[in-house]
Amino acid sequence: MFEGPFGEGIIKRGKNKGLLEINTYDIRGYAKDRHRTVDDAPFGGGPGMLMKPEPIFDGVEDIINKQKLPDSTPIVLMSPQGEPFNQKIAEDATRYTDIILICGRYEGVDERVRNHLATREISIGDYVLGGGEIPAMVVIEAVSRLTVGVVGSIESTQDDTFTTGLIQHPQYTRPSVYRDWSVPNVLLSGNHLEVEKWRRRESLKKTIRRRPDLLKTTPLTDDDLKLINQLKPELG
């Protein structure tokens, strides 16, 4: 499942440059019986199968010991019960040299994994998938692109939507006129100060329209507050 996404784009470039190392481990390799069993029926009954604690604990502990990882290494369980993943969590994750991601399957994992092994639970949204592999890929890409050298220009990540706390301003490229739709004149003016003012205004405008909740947690300057007051009549 991981070979395709991690063999393309920025992940591939990061790995080729030696900036990223991604190791995948088959949890069945840590099962004790000849059938390599990693799941069982839940106590108390109910539908589906639950991932057993032993292979997960043994796997994580083996990785920590063999890689000589510090005690501070995050052990993240990908789970729909986790805290919603966002850009802030991705930025915080770059502080660590190693991160372990546990991908659940079936009806979930034994609660003892959640209570006594994982140091954090993360969800990529309020919906249920077949397993934690795709969410893990999302987390890995979001964190990897913040690593210096992985993306061509680190500056290109610094005004991304959510990195600044706001939705990103509109962007345009050549041609300046396409099907009678013109690029805003200010972007063609060469006046960098006016361009930055326009971008900030448009970023605030988009955020007010689409994600007004972000304004409650984003640090705003006095100029931002003035702009918001000016935009309110325009946006209704």
C-alpha positions in Angstrom: 0.0 0.0 0.0 2.9 2.4 0.8 5.1 1.7 -2.3 3.1 3.8 -4.8 2.6 7.0 -2.8 6.2 6.9 -1.3 7.8 6.2 -4.7 6.6 9.5 -6.2 6.8 13.3 -5.8 8.3 15.0 -2.8 8.5 11.8 -0.7 10.6 10.2 -3.3 12.9 13.2 -3.7 13.3 13.5 0.1 14.3 9.8 0.3 16.7 10.1 -2.6 18.4 13.1 -0.9 18.7 11.2 2.3 16.4 13.7 4.1 13.7 11.1 4.9 13.8 7.5 5.9 10.5 5.6 5.9 10.3 2.0 7.2 7.2 -0.1 7.1 6.7 -3.1 9.3 4.2 -5.9 8.8 2.5 -6.4 12.1 2.0 -10.1 11.3 5.8 -10.5 11.6 5.3 -10.2 15.4 2.6 -12.7 15.8 3.5 -15.8 17.7 1.4 -18.6 16.2 1.9 -20.3 12.9 -1.1 -18.6 11.3 0.4 -15.2 12.2 -2.8 -14.2 13.9 -3.1 -10.5 14.7 -6.9 -10.2 15.4 -9.5 -11.9 17.6 -13.2 -11.5 18.5 -14.0 -8.8 21.1 -14.8 -9.8 24.7 -18.5 -9.3 25.4 -19.4 -10.1 21.8 -20.2 -7.8 18.9 -19.4 -7.6 15.2 -16.0 -7.6 13.6 -12.6 -8.5 14.8 -10.2 -6.5 17.0 -6.4 -6.2 16.7 -4.6 -8.1 19.5 -2.3 -6.2 21.8 0.7 -8.6 21.8 1.9 -8.2 18.1 1.5 -4.4 18.4 3.4 -4.0 21.7 6.1 -6.5 20.5 6.5 -4.8 17.2 6.8 -1.3 18.6 9.1 -2.3 21.3 11.3 -4.3 18.9 11.6 -1.2 16.6 12.5 1.0 19.5 15.2 -1.4 20.7 16.7 -2.1 17.3 16.7 1.5 16.2 17.8 2.7 19.7 15.1 5.3 19.7 14.9 7.7 22.7 12.0 7.5 25.2 10.6 10.8 23.8 9.8 9.2 20.4 6.1 9.8 19.7 4.1 6.6 19.2 1.0 7.7 17.3 -2.1 5.5 16.8 -4.0 6.4 13.7 -7.6 6.2 14.9 -11.0 7.9 14.1 -11.2 8.5 17.9 -8.0 10.7 17.8 -7.6 14.4 17.8 -8.1 16.0 14.4 -4.9 16.3 12.4 -4.0 19.8 11.4 -1.0 21.9 10.3 0.0 22.7 13.8 0.4 19.1 14.7 2.4 18.6 11.5 4.7 21.5 12.4 5.1 20.1 16.0 6.1 16.7 14.6 9.1 18.1 12.8 10.8 18.6 16.2 11.4 14.8 16.4 14.0 12.8 14.5 11.8 9.7 14.6 8.0 9.0 14.8 6.3 5.6 15.0 2.8 5.4 13.5 0.5 2.5 14.3 -2.1 1.7 11.7 -5.2 0.1 13.1 -7.4 -2.3 11.1 -10.7 -4.2 11.5 -12.9 -2.9 14.3 -9.9 -1.1 15.9 -7.3 -2.1 18.4 -7.3 -3.5 21.9 -7.8 -0.6 24.4 -4.5 -1.5 26.1 -2.7 -0.3 23.0 -4.4 3.1 23.4 -3.9 3.3 27.1 -0.4 1.9 27.6 1.5 2.2 24.4 0.4 5.0 22.2 1.5 8.5 23.3 -1.0 10.2 20.9 -4.0 9.4 18.8 -4.6 11.2 15.5 -7.6 11.2 13.1 -7.6 12.7 9.6 -11.4 13.3 9.7 -14.8 12.3 11.0 -15.2 9.3 8.9 -14.2 5.6 9.0 -11.7 4.0 6.6 -10.7 0.3 6.2 -7.5 0.9 8.2 -4.9 3.5 9.3 -2.6 3.1 6.3 -4.0 6.0 4.2 -4.2 8.3 7.2 -0.6 7.5 8.0 0.4 8.4 4.5 -1.4 11.8 4.9 0.5 12.5 8.1 3.9 11.4 6.6 3.5 13.7 3.6 2.3 16.7 5.6 5.3 16.4 8.0 7.8 15.5 5.3 7.1 18.6 3.2 8.0 20.8 6.1 11.5 19.2 6.3 14.1 21.6 4.8 15.2 20.5 1.4 12.3 18.2 0.7 10.2 20.9 -1.1 12.2 22.9 -3.6 11.8 26.1 -1.7 10.9 26.1 2.0 9.4 29.5 1.6 6.7 28.0 -0.6 5.4 26.1 2.5 5.3 29.2 4.7 2.2 30.9 3.3 0.3 27.7 2.7 -3.3 27.6 3.8 -3.4 26.8 7.5 0.3 27.5 8.0 -0.5 31.2 8.5 -3.7 30.3 10.2 -5.7 31.7 7.3 -6.9 30.3 4.0 -4.3 31.2 1.3 -4.9 34.1 -1.0 -5.8 33.5 -4.7 -2.9 32.8 -7.0 -2.5 33.3 -10.8 0.1 32.5 -13.5 0.5 33.1 -17.2 -1.4 34.0 -19.4 -2.6 37.2 -17.8 -5.9 37.0 -19.7 -7.6 33.6 -20.3 -11.1 33.4 -21.9 -11.6 37.0 -21.0 -10.7 36.4 -17.4 -8.0 38.8 -16.3 -5.5 38.5 -13.5 -6.0 41.4 -11.0 -4.0 44.4 -12.1 -2.2 44.7 -8.7 -0.4 41.5 -9.4 1.0 42.9 -12.6 2.0 46.2 -11.2 5.4 45.3 -9.8 4.5 47.1 -6.5 5.4 44.5 -4.0 4.0 46.4 -1.0 0.6 46.7 -2.7 0.8 43.0 -3.8 1.3 42.0 -0.2 -1.6 44.2 1.0 -3.8 42.7 -1.7 -2.9 39.1 -0.7 -3.5 39.7 2.9 -6.9 41.3 2.2 -7.9 38.4 -0.1 -6.7 35.8 2.4 -8.9 37.4 5.1 -11.8 37.6 2.7 -11.6 33.9 1.8 -11.2 32.9 5.4 -14.3 35.0 6.5 -16.3 33.4 3.7 -15.2 29.8 4.1 -13.7 29.2 7.5 -14.6 32.1 9.9 -13.8 29.8 12.8 -10.1 30.2 12.0 -10.2 33.9 12.9 -10.8 32.9 16.5 -7.4 31.2 16.8 -5.2 33.2 14.3 -3.1 36.1 15.7 -4.4 39.2 13.9 -2.8 42.6 13.6 -4.5 45.9 14.1 -4.4 46.3 10.3 -6.1 42.9 9.9 -8.9 43.9 12.2 -9.4 47.1 10.3 -9.5 45.1 7.0 -12.1 42.7 8.5 -14.3 45.6 9.5 -14.0 47.0 6.0 -14.8 43.6 4.5 -17.9 42.9 6.6 -20.3 45.1 4.6 -18.9 43.8 1.3 -19.4 40.2 2.4 -22.7 40.7 4.0 
